[in-house]
């Protein structure tokens, strides 16, 4: 599985790319592989306030629905609406075109709670 | 949903699935492949060329003896006596209240000789039920542990069969033929659970990999249970335990084509006759989402306005239809084709419309 070292990870298989006070969030390569073909995505609303570990989105494969949790607390500033018509991007490019939403962090020190790529890889191996 | 993973039974093709990169899941007590390359791609393969499914988990029984025809006819809904040797039919085995124990296909393999194929999760229940009803003149045998089976399905299935098994007969739809392929005794039935043309092959466990490999070499791709479910749902074939239950009759399930009330008595007939005469309270219908929305899943409630009128029994994203669709058991009063209804999915109302069955009809059939 591909686990880029510049990203941070959660135990619930989300990744976060931290840029200043903003975090871009998606699901990991491991997660998309486990889910199989994604056929539906329900994204959060822009402007919504989200708490770390709260369910904020849903990804559905042919077989099942899975909750997606906010890795960090803050406000949703942007969502990847192109996923609604092209869900396969999550499978094909989970760390790129398959990004799901951006959070403006309420407190940038919270990133310490996330896992490094090596810790996440150990979790899923 | 999750079943314990230890003590799962393995088919004779288990190692072949692992070699092909399958993801395995528990299903009806068996460790079975849910997908190989991906459900969407596998679904498309069966709709456009040919795929093979390990269906060794299914049950195979034989029934023979003088009076076997009349005996079997008293336990199933369809009319066994109409079958010529070599012909088969879809049918249902009911409890005394007309509810479904199992749906099955049987073939007449001799004058008083039948081959029955039943659902994996119902093998012991079915066998027990049939044995309890069998008199001394009926010889009932359960061959499920000795027999492996592969379904070869898709518009190209017949060509893959001809290539893999030179000289193999292609029986008429719902018919069966035996063929000795070198050392392998094959039973070939022109049936399936995908809504495509194809065959189901039955043979001894020891020959499983040989048959599987020959079909792969002939161009058929391995298909898992995930696509098996989406394929059968588009074809509106019910799944026992989900769309059919001991509380659902074949009349309610829209399976009247497999019920013959004129053939004489059979277990469950009284209830079906009553329903045929005065109608049913509920009906199993096919539906599809009218727009984009989350895929329907079993137990999602179905609403007409504020009134809950039933629930989804099977639902998923249907790849050929490119939308969510499924089967729902709802109040007969609102079960006409074209009726607009709503599902409740995670606190959101999702509009659906009742569709004609099947949801998808293949040009190959």
Interface residues (C-beta under 8 A of the other chain):
Chain A: X36 X37 X39 X40 X42 X58 X60 X61 X62 X63 X65 X84
Chain B: X23 X34 X35 X38 X39 X40 X41 X226 X230 X292 X293 X294 X295 X297 X316 X317 X319 X324 X346
